[in-house]
Amino acid sequence: MLRLTVVFGLLATAYAQYGQNATLDNYIAAQYNISLAGAIQNIGGMNNSIVGDGPSPGAVLASPSTVNPNYFYTWTRDSALTYLMITDELIFGTEKVGNNSLQVAAEYYTAAQAFLQTVTNPSGTFWPAGEGLGEPKFYSNLTRFNDAWGRPQNDGPAFRATTFMEIAEAIYQRNPNAPRLVAQYYWPLILADLNYVGQYWNTSSYDPWEEVNGNSFFSTTAQYRALISGSVWAERLNQTCKPCEQAPEIACFLKNNFWNETGNYLLANINANQVNRSQIGTDPLLGSIHAFDINATCDATSMQPCNSRVLATHKVVVDSFRNLYPINDNATAPSAVAVGRYPEDTYYGGNPWYITTLVCAEVLYDAAAQFRKNGTITVDNTSLAFFQDIYPDAKVGNYSDSATLANYTNAMIKYADGFVQVVEKYTPANGTLNEQINKTTGEPTSAIALTWSFAAFVTAAERRAGKYPPSWGATSDYASNVTSNCSASSYNATYSYVPAYADLAPNISMPLCMKEVLFICNYSTKPGTNIYIVGDNELLGGSLSLDPPIEVLRPGNITADYPWWNTPVWFNASTTVEYKWVLQNQTAMTFAYENMTRTVDVGQCDGEVQRVLDSPAFPSPN
C-alpha cells in the first residue's frame, strides 16, 4: 500500500478563540472529539465497531443506517468532504484519533478512490471519456450501484480532486521528498478528476441533495476551486493542466447567473426546469465555506463567506425557516434557529438538518475571520439588512477602525455561536449526530450517525478556534482571470483518462477507436417506474435476459412532449450490439422486458455521437 511517510506532531487545540461562555466552549470541545471519532468510525479499515459486512478499507459510509433510510453506501462527494476535514486535521497536527492513524486513513482513501475511478457504472465508463467519474454512489464494498438514482453528479470529481490536493499539501509540509511522491502517486488521480471537471462543468447534473437536475451553485463553486487549485499544483509540480484553462469560464458563469437581484439572495440552482421552487437554500452557503480561503478578499470571484451576497443569502435562508418549524417558535433575529436544506423540502417530512444548521455558523466564523484579517469591513446595500439584524447600529460604509470592526465581528461570532447552541440543544447525550432534527419534537431523526454531520461539526469547531486550511489559490493569478463574455466551452479530455496505476488502480482495456452511442427511450412513465436497457455487450450486462438489469436510463429534463430517457454508452467502433428495453415497477420490484430484440450497428470512431431513438411497447409486468 502507498505510504505517505510523514512525521506528525500533536498540536494543542484551543476551541475557545471566539468563546463567549464556558458552557458552550465545553460542549464544543467534547462534541468535537465525539464527531471526529464518529467520522473515523464510519470509514472501512479503521478500528471501528461496525458489525457484519463492513465497508472496504477507505470506503466512507454515509451512515451505518441500513433501513429507513438505507445509507450503507459510499458517496464520492460525502467521502471527499469527510477526507478534506481529516486531511486538515493532519495539517493542524492531529496524528491519531483513538487508535486510528489519520495517515493510514488517508492511505486507505487513496487506494479506494484509485480503484473506484475505474469502476464501470450506470453513469458510464472511465475510458475513453471519463463519464463514470460522475457516478455519485457505490456499495460500501466498492462495487457499482445499479438502481435508479439522480445521476450524474458532477461535483464528486471536483471535491475528490480538491481533497487529493489537500493531501498533497499535508505531504509537502512533512516530507522532503514531497514533489516526487505527489507527482507519482497523486497527480494522476487529480488529473483524471480535473479532466472530468473541465469536460463536463457546463452540462447539467444533480444537486447535492440529488433531487434537482440543472446547474448548482454548490457544484459549480466546487468545480471552480478544483480547477484553480489544479493550475496552482500543476505549476508547483512542473506539470500541465489543460482542463484547468476552463476556470475563467466557470468564474464568468458563477458571477453572472446565480444572483437573484429582486430577492437579494444567491440561487441554489438554475436551469432546473422540472421543479417549482424559490431556489432559496443552504447550497450557496455550503459552496461558500468550501470556497473559503483566509487570504482571499471579500470581492473574490469564488464568493467568499465575507462577500456581501453570501451574507445577504444567509439572512434570506435563515429567515425562511424561522416560522416554518415549530421548534423554532417563530424566533426573530438576532436569535439563531434550526435550519433545513430549503423551505419546500418534504424529505422525511421536511426537517432541519445538523449540516445545514452548522453551515450557518461556519459561514459567519469564516466571514468574521476574513474581516479581521483584512482589517476592514464593508457594509453595502446588499448586506445591510443582514448586519442590522445582528448589530442594529449598522450603516452603509467602510470601517477600518479597530473598535467598529470589533463591534461588527463580535456580533457575527455571537450569532454564529447561536447556531451551534441550537445544535447543542438537539444533540443527544451520547453526542451522535443524525441527519435531521424532528421539526416538531426536536428529536434526532432519519439516518443515524451521519458522517457528513460529524464532519460539519468538526469544521465549524476548527473555524471557531481560528484554525484555517491552507490557501487553495483564491488569491493566485489564476483566480484573477475571469472571462468577460461567458461561453459554453469545455475541454475535450476524451482518450486522456489514465488510471492511477501507482496507486494500484486496476488495468483496464483502453482501445483507441470507440464510438459514443446515445440510447434514447421515448416512453411516458408513471411515478415509481424506470427504464433500463439490456444487451449482449458487457456494458449492457452481456445478456438480453439479464435479471435484474444493470444499465438504468436517466430521466434528465423529461417533458410531457419529450418523455426521453437516455444513457450514453461507448462501444468499440464498427461493431453490432443487440439490445432490449426494460420497464421497471420500482415499488413492486418487477421488470417487463419488451418482446422484440433490437440491433444497432455502431459507427466508426469519428468523434460524433450516434443517436438511437426508440418508442418501445412493454408487456404487463409479472
C-alpha positions in Angstrom: 0.0 0.0 0.0 1.1 3.6 -0.7 2.9 5.1 2.2 2.9 8.8 2.8 5.9 8.6 5.1 5.2 11.7 7.1 6.1 12.9 10.5 3.3 14.2 12.7 3.3 16.2 15.8 0.4 16.7 18.2 -1.0 20.3 18.4 -2.9 21.5 21.4 -6.3 22.6 20.3 -7.9 25.8 21.8 -11.6 25.7 20.8 -12.4 28.9 22.7 -10.8 31.6 20.5 -14.2 33.1 20.0 -15.6 31.6 23.2 -18.2 33.7 25.0 -19.4 31.3 27.6 -17.8 28.3 29.3 -20.8 26.1 28.8 -20.7 26.4 25.0 -16.9 26.1 25.0 -17.1 22.8 27.0 -19.8 21.4 24.7 -17.8 22.2 21.6 -14.6 20.7 23.0 -16.4 17.5 23.9 -18.6 17.3 20.8 -15.5 17.9 18.6 -13.9 14.8 19.9 -17.1 12.8 19.5 -17.6 14.0 16.0 -14.1 13.4 14.8 -14.2 9.9 16.3 -17.7 9.3 14.8 -16.5 10.2 11.3 -13.5 7.9 11.6 -15.6 5.1 12.9 -17.6 5.2 9.6 -14.6 4.5 7.5 -13.7 1.0 6.4 -10.4 -0.4 7.7 -10.4 1.8 10.8 -10.7 0.4 14.3 -14.4 0.6 14.4 -17.4 -1.2 15.8 -19.5 -1.7 12.6 -20.8 -5.2 12.7 -21.5 -7.6 9.8 -20.1 -6.9 6.3 -18.4 -3.6 7.0 -17.1 -1.2 4.3 -13.9 -1.9 2.4 -10.8 -0.1 3.6 -11.0 3.6 2.7 -14.7 3.5 1.9 -16.6 6.2 3.8 -20.1 5.1 4.9 -22.6 7.9 4.7 -24.2 6.3 7.8 -24.4 2.9 9.4 -28.2 3.1 8.9 -29.4 0.2 6.8 -33.2 0.8 6.9 -35.4 3.9 7.0 -33.2 5.1 5.3 -30.6 2.8 4.0 -27.4 4.9 3.8 -25.0 2.0 4.0 -23.3 3.2 0.8 -20.3 5.4 0.0 -20.8 8.6 -1.9 -18.0 10.3 -3.8 -18.9 13.8 -2.6 -19.5 12.9 1.1 -16.3 10.8 1.2 -14.2 13.7 -0.3 -15.7 16.2 2.2 -15.0 13.9 5.1 -11.4 13.3 4.0 -11.0 17.0 3.4 -11.8 17.5 7.0 -9.5 14.6 8.1 -6.6 16.0 6.0 -7.0 19.4 7.5 -6.7 17.7 10.9 -3.4 16.2 9.7 -2.2 19.6 8.7 -3.3 21.1 12.1 -1.2 18.4 13.8 -3.7 15.7 14.8 -1.8 12.4 14.4 -4.3 9.9 15.8 -8.0 9.6 16.7 -8.1 6.9 19.4 -6.0 4.1 18.0 -6.6 5.2 14.4 -3.8 6.8 12.5 -5.1 9.6 10.2 -2.1 8.9 7.9 -3.3 5.3 7.4 -6.8 6.6 6.9 -5.5 8.8 4.0 -3.6 5.9 2.5 -6.8 3.7 2.6 -8.8 6.5 0.9 -6.2 7.0 -1.8 -6.2 3.3 -2.7 -10.0 3.0 -2.6 -10.5 6.0 -4.9 -7.9 4.9 -7.3 -9.9 1.8 -7.7 -13.3 3.5 -7.8 -12.2 5.9 -10.5 -12.1 2.9 -12.9 -15.3 1.1 -12.0 -17.8 1.0 -14.8 -21.2 2.1 -13.6 -24.6 3.4 -14.8 -23.1 6.8 -15.3 -20.6 5.3 -17.8 -17.0 4.1 -18.1 -13.7 5.6 -17.1 -12.3 5.1 -20.6 -12.4 6.8 -23.0 -14.5 9.8 -21.9 -14.5 9.6 -18.1 -18.3 9.6 -17.7 -18.2 7.0 -15.0 -16.4 9.5 -12.7 -19.8 11.3 -12.4 -21.3 8.3 -10.6 -22.5 9.6 -7.1 -22.6 6.4 -5.0 -21.3 2.8 -4.8 -21.9 -0.1 -2.4 -19.6 0.0 0.6 -17.6 -2.9 -0.9 -16.6 -0.6 -3.8 -18.9 -2.2 -6.4 -21.4 -0.5 -8.7 -24.8 0.6 -7.6 -27.3 -0.2 -10.4 -30.6 1.2 -9.1 -32.2 4.3 -10.4 -30.7 7.5 -8.9 -30.0 11.1 -9.6 -27.1 10.8 -11.9 -24.6 12.1 -12.9 -23.5 14.3 -10.1 -20.6 16.5 -11.4 -19.5 17.8 -8.0 -17.9 14.5 -6.9 -14.8 14.6 -9.1 -14.2 18.2 -8.2 -14.4 17.5 -4.4 -12.2 14.5 -4.8 -9.5 16.3 -6.7 -9.6 19.1 -4.1 -9.2 16.5 -1.3 -6.2 14.9 -3.0 -4.6 18.3 -3.5 -5.1 18.9 0.3 -3.5 15.5 1.0 -0.6 16.6 -1.3 -0.3 19.8 0.9 -0.1 17.6 4.0 2.8 15.6 2.4 4.6 18.8 1.4 4.5 20.1 4.9 6.1 16.9 6.3 8.2 15.1 3.7 11.4 16.4 1.9 10.6 14.0 -1.0 7.1 15.5 -1.4 7.4 16.7 -5.1 8.4 13.2 -6.3 5.7 11.4 -4.1 2.9 13.8 -5.1 3.8 13.7 -8.8 4.0 9.9 -8.8 1.1 9.0 -6.6 -1.4 11.9 -6.5 -1.1 13.9 -9.7 -2.6 11.0 -11.9 -5.6 10.8 -9.5 -6.0 14.6 -9.5 -5.7 15.0 -13.3 -8.3 12.3 -14.0 -10.9 14.2 -12.0 -9.8 17.6 -13.3 -10.2 16.2 -16.8 -13.8 15.3 -15.9 -14.4 18.8 -14.4 -13.0 20.5 -17.5 -15.0 18.3 -19.9 -18.4 18.4 -18.1 -18.6 21.5 -16.0 -21.2 23.2 -18.2 -23.5 20.1 -18.5 -26.5 19.7 -16.3 -26.3 17.3 -13.3 -27.9 16.7 -10.0 -27.5 19.0 -7.0 -26.0 17.9 -3.6 -29.4 16.7 -2.4 -29.8 14.5 -5.5 -33.2 16.0 -6.4 -32.7 18.8 -8.9 -31.2 18.4 -12.4 -29.7 21.6 -13.6 -26.7 23.8 -12.6 -26.0 24.0 -8.9 -24.1 26.9 -7.2 -22.6 24.4 -4.8 -21.3 22.1 -7.6 -20.1 25.0 -9.8 -18.2 26.5 -6.9 -16.5 23.2 -6.2 -15.6 22.9 -9.9 -14.1 26.4 -9.9 -12.0 25.8 -6.8 -10.7 22.4 -8.2 -9.5 23.9 -11.5 -7.8 26.9 -9.8 -6.1 24.6 -7.4 -5.2 22.3 -10.2 -3.4 25.2 -12.0 -1.5 26.0 -8.8 -0.5 22.4 -8.3 0.5 21.9 -11.9 2.9 24.8 -11.7 4.2 23.5 -8.4 4.9 20.0 -9.8 6.1 21.2 -13.2 3.1 19.6 -14.9 0.4 20.8 -17.2 -3.3 21.1 -16.6 -5.2 21.8 -19.8 -8.7 21.3 -18.3 -7.8 23.9 -15.7 -8.0 26.5 -18.5 -11.8 26.3 -18.2 -11.7 28.1 -14.8 -12.2 31.6 -16.3 -15.3 30.4 -18.0 -16.7 28.9 -14.8 -15.8 32.2 -13.0 -17.9 34.1 -15.5 -20.8 31.6 -15.1 -20.7 31.9 -11.3 -20.6 35.7 -11.5 -23.4 36.2 -13.9 -26.0 33.6 -13.3 -26.9 32.8 -9.7 -27.7 36.2 -8.2 -31.4 37.0 -7.6 -31.5 40.8 -7.6 -35.1 41.0 -6.6 -34.9 38.6 -3.7 -31.4 39.6 -2.6 -30.0 36.0 -2.5 -27.9 33.6 -4.4 -30.0 30.9 -6.2 -29.3 27.3 -5.2 -29.9 26.0 -8.7 -30.5 27.4 -12.2 -31.7 25.8 -15.4 -33.8 23.5 -13.2 -37.0 23.3 -15.3 -38.6 20.3 -13.5 -39.0 21.9 -10.1 -41.1 24.9 -9.0 -39.1 26.3 -6.0 -37.9 29.6 -4.8 -34.3 28.3 -5.0 -33.7 29.6 -1.5 -31.5 27.1 0.1 -28.3 26.4 2.1 -26.5 25.2 -1.0 -24.8 28.5 -1.6 -23.7 28.7 2.0 -22.2 25.2 1.7 -20.5 26.3 -1.5 -19.1 29.4 0.2 -17.4 27.5 3.1 -15.9 25.2 0.5 -14.5 28.2 -1.3 -13.2 29.8 1.9 -9.6 31.0 1.8 -8.4 33.0 4.7 -6.2 35.0 2.4 -9.0 36.0 0.0 -10.6 39.3 -0.3 -14.4 39.7 0.0 -14.8 40.6 -3.6 -13.1 37.4 -4.9 -14.7 35.6 -7.7 -15.1 32.5 -5.6 -17.9 34.1 -3.4 -16.1 34.0 -0.1 -18.1 33.9 3.1 -17.4 37.7 3.7 -18.9 38.5 0.3 -22.0 40.7 0.7 -24.1 38.4 -1.5 -23.2 35.4 0.7 -24.2 37.3 3.9 -27.4 38.5 2.3 -28.2 35.0 1.3 -27.5 33.9 4.9 -30.3 36.2 6.1 -32.8 35.1 3.5 -32.1 31.4 4.1 -32.3 31.6 7.9 -35.4 33.8 7.8 -37.2 31.3 5.6 -37.1 28.7 8.4 -38.0 30.9 11.4 -41.7 30.2 11.3 -41.5 27.0 9.3 -40.5 24.6 12.1 -42.4 24.5 15.4 -39.2 24.1 17.3 -38.1 27.5 16.1 -41.0 29.1 17.9 -41.1 32.0 15.4 -37.8 33.3 16.8 -36.7 36.6 15.3 -33.2 37.9 14.6 -30.7 38.0 16.2 -31.8 34.7 17.6 -30.4 31.7 15.7 -32.8 28.9 14.7 -32.7 25.3 13.3 -32.2 25.4 9.5 -33.1 22.9 6.8 -32.0 22.4 3.2 -34.6 24.5 1.5 -38.1 25.7 2.7 -40.1 23.5 0.2 -38.3 20.3 1.4 -40.6 17.3 2.1 -38.0 14.5 2.6 -38.8 12.8 5.8 -41.5 15.4 6.4 -39.1 18.3 5.8 -36.9 18.9 8.8 -33.9 20.9 9.9 -30.5 19.2 9.4 -27.4 19.3 11.6 -25.3 20.0 8.5 -27.3 23.0 7.3 -27.7 24.5 10.8 -23.9 24.2 11.3 -23.1 25.8 7.9 -24.9 28.9 9.1 -22.4 29.1 11.9 -19.3 28.3 9.9 -20.0 30.9 7.2 -20.1 33.6 9.9 -16.9 32.3 11.7 -15.2 32.4 8.3 -16.5 35.8 7.4 -15.5 37.4 10.7 -12.0 35.9 10.4 -11.7 37.4 6.9 -12.9 40.8 8.0 -10.4 40.8 10.9 -7.5 39.6 8.7 -8.3 42.2 6.0 -8.6 44.9 8.7 -11.7 46.3 7.2 -15.4 45.6 6.8 -17.7 46.9 4.1 -21.4 47.2 4.7 -23.3 47.9 1.5 -26.9 47.9 0.4 -26.8 44.2 -0.3 -25.5 43.2 3.2 -27.1 46.0 5.2 -30.2 44.0 6.3 -28.0 41.1 7.4 -25.9 43.4 9.6 -28.8 45.3 11.0 -30.3 42.1 12.3 -27.3 41.4 14.5 -26.0 44.9 15.0 -28.8 47.5 15.0 -26.4 50.4 14.6 -25.1 49.1 11.3 -24.9 51.6 8.4 -23.6 51.5 4.9 -19.9 52.3 4.8 -16.3 51.0 5.0 -14.9 50.6 8.5 -11.3 50.0 9.5 -11.0 51.4 13.0 -10.5 48.6 15.5 -13.5 49.4 17.7 -16.1 49.4 14.9 -14.5 46.3 13.4 -14.7 44.5 16.7 -18.4 45.6 17.2 -19.4 44.1 13.8 -17.3 40.9 14.1 -18.2 40.2 17.7 -21.9 40.4 16.7 -21.2 37.9 13.9 -19.5 35.5 16.2 -22.3 35.7 18.8 -24.8 35.0 16.1 -22.7 32.1 14.8 -22.5 30.7 18.3 -26.3 30.7 18.4 -26.5 28.2 15.6 -24.1 25.9 17.5 -26.2 26.3 20.6 -29.2 25.1 18.5 -27.2 22.0 17.6 -26.2 21.5 21.2 -29.9 21.8 22.3 -30.8 18.9 20.0 -27.8 16.7 20.4 -28.4 13.6 22.4 -26.3 12.8 25.5 -24.1 10.4 23.6 -23.2 13.1 21.0 -24.4 11.1 18.0 -25.4 13.4 15.2 -28.1 12.1 12.9 -29.0 13.6 9.6 -32.0 15.5 10.7 -33.8 17.0 13.7 -37.6 16.5 14.0 -39.1 19.8 13.3 -41.8 19.3 16.0 -40.2 17.3 18.8 -36.6 18.2 18.3 -35.6 14.5 18.4 -32.9 13.3 16.1 -34.3 11.6 13.1 -33.5 10.0 9.7 -30.1 8.3 9.2 -28.1 7.7 12.4 -24.5 8.9 13.0 -24.3 10.7 9.6 -20.7 11.1 8.6 -21.3 14.5 7.0 -23.0 15.7 10.2 -19.9 14.8 12.2 -17.6 16.4 9.6 -19.6 19.6 9.6 -19.3 19.9 13.3 -15.6 19.4 13.2 -15.0 22.0 10.5 -17.2 24.6 12.3 -15.3 23.9 15.6 -12.0 24.4 13.7 -13.0 27.7 12.2 -14.3 28.9 15.6 -10.9 28.1 17.1 -9.1 30.1 14.4 -7.8 27.0 12.5 -7.9 27.6 8.8 -6.9 25.3 5.9 -4.0 26.3 3.6 -4.8 28.7 0.8 -6.0 26.9 -2.2 -5.2 29.6 -4.7 -8.1 32.1 -4.4 -5.6 34.9 -4.4 -3.4 33.5 -7.2 -3.0 35.0 -10.6 -5.1 32.1 -12.0 -8.1 33.3 -9.9 -7.8 36.8 -11.2 -8.7 35.7 -14.7 -12.4 35.9 -15.5 -13.8 35.7 -19.0 -15.8 38.9 -19.7 -18.2 37.2 -22.1 -19.4 33.8 -20.9 -19.4 30.9 -23.3 -20.5 27.3 -23.0 -17.0 25.9 -23.5 -15.4 22.7 -22.4 -12.2 20.8 -22.6 -12.3 17.6 -24.6 -10.5 15.1 -22.5 -11.7 12.0 -24.4 -8.9 9.4 -24.6 -6.9 11.3 -22.0 -8.1 9.4 -18.9 -5.3 7.3 -17.4 -5.8 5.1 -14.4 -3.5 5.8 -11.3 -1.5 2.7 -11.6 1.0 3.8 -9.0 -1.9 3.7 -6.5 -2.8 0.1 -7.5 -5.6 1.1 -9.9 -6.5 -2.0 -12.0 -5.5 -2.4 -15.6 -8.4 -1.7 -17.9 -8.9 -2.0 -21.6 -8.2 1.2 -23.4 -9.0 0.8 -27.2 -8.2 3.9 -29.2 -11.2 3.6 -31.6 -14.5 3.9 -29.9 -18.0 5.4 -30.7 -20.4 7.0 -28.3 -24.0 5.8 -28.7 -26.7 7.8 -27.0 -29.7 5.5 -26.4 -33.0 7.4 -26.1 -36.2 5.7 -25.0 -39.4 7.6 -25.8 -41.8 6.4 -23.2 -44.1 8.1 -20.8 -43.7 6.6 -17.4 -45.6 7.0 -14.1 -44.1 7.8 -10.7 -42.3 4.7 -9.4 -41.3 3.4 -12.8 -37.9 3.4 -14.5 -36.4 2.4 -17.9 -33.5 0.0 -18.2 -31.6 -1.4 -21.2 -30.1 -4.9 -21.5 -27.9 -6.2 -24.3 -25.4 -8.7 -25.5 -22.5 -6.3 -24.9 -20.9 -6.4 -21.5 -21.6 -2.7 -20.9 -25.3 -3.5 -21.1 -25.0 -6.6 -18.9 -24.0 -9.1 -21.6 -27.4 -10.8 -21.9 -30.8 -9.9 -23.4 -32.5 -11.7 -20.4 -30.3 -10.3 -17.6 -32.4 -10.2 -14.4 -32.1 -7.8 -12.8 -30.8 -5.4 -15.5 -27.9 -3.1 -14.6 -28.0 -0.2 -17.0 -30.7 2.3 -15.9 -31.5 5.3 -18.0 -31.5 8.9 -16.9 -34.7 10.9 -16.8 -32.8 14.2 -17.3 -35.1 17.0 -18.3 -38.0 15.0 -19.4 -41.1 17.0 -20.5 -44.6 15.9 -21.4 -43.9 16.4 -25.1 -40.5 14.7 -25.0 -40.5 11.8 -22.4 -37.0 10.9 -23.4 -35.0 8.7 -21.1 -31.4 8.4 -22.1 -28.0 6.8 -21.4 -24.7 7.3 -23.3 -22.5 4.2 -23.9 -19.1 3.9 -25.5 -18.7 0.8 -27.7 -15.8 -0.4 -29.8 -16.3 1.2 -33.3 -17.8 -0.8 -36.2 -19.5 -3.5 -34.0 -23.1 -4.7 -33.7 -25.0 -4.7 -30.5 -28.3 -6.4 -29.7 -30.5 -4.9 -27.0 -33.9 -4.7 -25.4 -35.7 -2.1 -23.3 -37.0 -2.9 -19.8 -39.7 -1.3 -17.8 -39.3 -1.4 -14.0 -42.0 -1.1 -11.4 -39.9 0.2 -8.6 -42.5 -0.4 -5.9 -43.2 -4.0 -6.8 -39.6 -4.6 -8.0 -40.8 -6.2 -11.2 -39.4 -5.9 -14.7 -41.2 -6.1 -18.0 -38.9 -6.9 -21.0 -40.0 -5.9 -24.4 -40.7 -8.9 -26.7 -38.6 -7.8 -29.6 -34.8 -7.7 -29.9 -33.3 -4.6 -31.4 -30.0 -4.1 -33.2 -27.6 -1.1 -33.5 -24.7 -1.1 -35.9 -22.1 1.1 -34.1 -20.5 3.5 -36.5 -16.8 4.5 -37.0 -14.8 6.4 -34.4 -15.3 9.8 -36.0 -15.9 11.9 -32.8 -19.7 12.2 -33.5 -22.4 10.9 -31.1 -24.6 8.3 -32.7 -28.3 8.7 -31.5 -30.7 5.7 -31.2 -34.3 6.7 -30.6 -36.9 4.0 -29.9 -40.5 4.0 -28.7 -41.0 0.6 -27.2 -44.1 -1.3 -26.1 -43.9 -3.4 -22.9 -45.9 -6.4 -21.8 -47.6 -6.1 -18.4 -45.1 -6.7 -15.6 -45.2 -10.1 -13.9 
